[in-house]
Amino acid sequence: MIGLVRAVPLLAFALAAASCGKAPDEDASIADLDNALAQVNGAASANDPVLQSALKDQIMVDPALVQQANADTVRPPMQPESGAVPPDGIAGAAMKGEKDDVRPAPPPGECKQCASARQVLSRGAQAAAQGRSANCAGSVAYSAGWANRLPAGVPLYPDARVAEAAGVDGDGCALRVVSFASAAPPQRLLDWYFTKASDSGYRAEHAARGGEHVLGGTKSGGAFLLTVKPRRDGGSDVDLMADGGA
């Protein structure tokens, strides 16, 4: 096939050179060149399986064959994609079928565990007390991925819409900070986190300041502090801090 491609320009050039400045009585020679070119093309075509396949294959216009054409092309979907967008309010997005196996959080009180959790989470003070210079709070990195790396005892709530997340690991630090919104009311969140934390070994207590509720807890090697505020749509805004713990 390559020989044919190269031969065609050469024969065309010879044809043009032969016809330039020649008398009409030399038309027979030009006709002979035309015939020779046709014979070369015909012989090459007959011996080229790719060209023969292209010439002899069925043309994909038959409705019974059209589906065989362009098998690797991206075809349109069977139905239009949904243009639905989530509503501004999230109260209607409450989880369905969630097991109601949570225990009620204790009523708000003095919450010594909240104070203890704040002290543990203030890593600057803890580092100074242990003779270390590390300041975990000043080394956090922001990424939504930290929301999925919370301790097992205080995981991300199932319907949480994460607004911001940060964390840091290493050099004595295992800090997580996550802010999210939930369709669940504040009491539901308090009960759910109290149950999870208690089952994981935290000593958790509850405090309230106006419309804001705080759940705090500590255990060996870990602490958490949960702040819950009601939303106008019936849901909750949540800030969760955790350090250490499994």
Secondary structure in CASP SS format (residue, H / E / C, confidence):
PFRMAT SS
TARGET T0000
AUTHOR 0000-0000-0000
METHOD secondary structure of the structure
MODEL  1
M C 1.00
I H 1.00
G H 1.00
L H 1.00
V H 1.00
R H 1.00
A H 1.00
V H 1.00
P H 1.00
L H 1.00
L H 1.00
A H 1.00
F H 1.00
A H 1.00
L H 1.00
A H 1.00
A H 1.00
A H 1.00
S H 1.00
C C 1.00
G C 1.00
K C 1.00
A C 1.00
P H 1.00
D H 1.00
E H 1.00
D H 1.00
A H 1.00
S H 1.00
I H 1.00
A H 1.00
D H 1.00
L H 1.00
D H 1.00
N H 1.00
A H 1.00
L H 1.00
A H 1.00
Q H 1.00
V H 1.00
N H 1.00
G H 1.00
A H 1.00
A H 1.00
S H 1.00
A H 1.00
N H 1.00
D C 1.00
P H 1.00
V H 1.00
L H 1.00
Q H 1.00
S H 1.00
A H 1.00
L H 1.00
K H 1.00
D C 1.00
Q C 1.00
I C 1.00
M C 1.00
V C 1.00
D C 1.00
P C 1.00
A C 1.00
L C 1.00
V H 1.00
Q H 1.00
Q H 1.00
A C 1.00
N C 1.00
A C 1.00
D C 1.00
T C 1.00
V C 1.00
R C 1.00
P C 1.00
P C 1.00
M C 1.00
Q C 1.00
P C 1.00
E C 1.00
S C 1.00
G C 1.00
A C 1.00
V C 1.00
P C 1.00
P C 1.00
D C 1.00
G C 1.00
I C 1.00
A H 1.00
G H 1.00
A H 1.00
A C 1.00
M C 1.00
K C 1.00
G C 1.00
E C 1.00
K C 1.00
D C 1.00
D C 1.00
V C 1.00
R C 1.00
P C 1.00
A C 1.00
P C 1.00
P C 1.00
P C 1.00
G C 1.00
E C 1.00
C C 1.00
K H 1.00
Q H 1.00
C H 1.00
A H 1.00
S H 1.00
A H 1.00
R H 1.00
Q H 1.00
V H 1.00
L H 1.00
S C 1.00
R H 1.00
G H 1.00
A H 1.00
Q H 1.00
A H 1.00
A H 1.00
A H 1.00
Q C 1.00
G C 1.00
R C 1.00
S C 1.00
A C 1.00
N C 1.00
C H 1.00
A H 1.00
G H 1.00
S H 1.00
V C 1.00
A E 1.00
Y E 1.00
S C 1.00
A H 1.00
G H 1.00
W H 1.00
A H 1.00
N H 1.00
R C 1.00
L C 1.00
P C 1.00
A C 1.00
G C 1.00
V C 1.00
P C 1.00
L C 1.00
Y C 1.00
P C 1.00
D C 1.00
A C 1.00
R E 1.00
V E 1.00
A E 1.00
E E 1.00
A E 1.00
A E 1.00
G E 1.00
V E 1.00
D E 1.00
G E 1.00
D C 1.00
G C 1.00
C E 1.00
A E 1.00
L E 1.00
R E 1.00
V E 1.00
V E 1.00
S E 1.00
F E 1.00
A E 1.00
S E 1.00
A C 1.00
A C 1.00
P C 1.00
P H 1.00
Q H 1.00
R H 1.00
L H 1.00
L H 1.00
D H 1.00
W H 1.00
Y H 1.00
F H 1.00
T H 1.00
K H 1.00
A H 1.00
S H 1.00
D H 1.00
S C 1.00
G C 1.00
Y C 1.00
R E 1.00
A E 1.00
E E 1.00
H E 1.00
A E 1.00
A E 1.00
R E 1.00
G C 1.00
G C 1.00
E E 1.00
H E 1.00
V E 1.00
L E 1.00
G E 1.00
G E 1.00
T E 1.00
K E 1.00
S C 1.00
G C 1.00
G E 1.00
A E 1.00
F E 1.00
L E 1.00
L E 1.00
T E 1.00
V E 1.00
K E 1.00
P E 1.00
R C 1.00
R C 1.00
D C 1.00
G C 1.00
G C 1.00
S E 1.00
D E 1.00
V E 1.00
D E 1.00
L E 1.00
M E 1.00
A E 1.00
D E 1.00
G E 1.00
G C 1.00
A C 1.00
END
